[in-house]
Amino acid sequence: MVEGEQYCIDILKQIAAVQASLSKVAYALADSHMKHCVHDAIAAGKGETKIDEMLETLKYLKHF
């Protein structure tokens, strides 16, 4: 779009749409990870490590 000299507002709208889509994917992946990997680790008595890992990862995903 930039190379095609599209209107800046249209480009910004597309960027916003892509960001929203990526946020939905990140949320779904985090949800799945917590329901499966973290849950299984807690059941196996190894939950602290997985919970700490998830909390650290959520710092990077603070905008989703």
MOWO-V287006 format. One record per residue. N is the residue number from 0. PHI is phi in whole degrees, 0 to 359 (* if undefined). NEAR is the number of other C-alpha atoms within 12 Angstrom. Layout:
((N/PHI/NEAR) (N/PHI/NEAR))
This chain:
((0/*/14) (1/294/13) (2/297/8) (3/277/9) (4/55/10) (5/290/13) (6/298/13) (7/306/14) (8/298/13) (9/295/15) (10/295/17) (11/298/15) (12/296/15) (13/294/17) (14/299/16) (15/299/14) (16/295/14) (17/294/14) (18/300/17) (19/297/16) (20/296/15) (21/295/17) (22/297/19) (23/295/17) (24/295/16) (25/299/21) (26/298/20) (27/297/15) (28/292/20) (29/297/24) (30/300/17) (31/297/16) (32/299/22) (33/293/24) (34/289/18) (35/250/16) (36/297/22) (37/292/25) (38/303/21) (39/296/19) (40/295/21) (41/296/18) (42/297/14) (43/271/13) (44/79/13) (45/240/16) (46/290/19) (47/306/17) (48/298/18) (49/292/24) (50/295/23) (51/299/17) (52/298/20) (53/293/25) (54/298/18) (55/296/13) (56/294/20) (57/297/20) (58/299/12) (59/283/14) (60/255/19) (61/299/12) (62/262/14) (63/263/19))
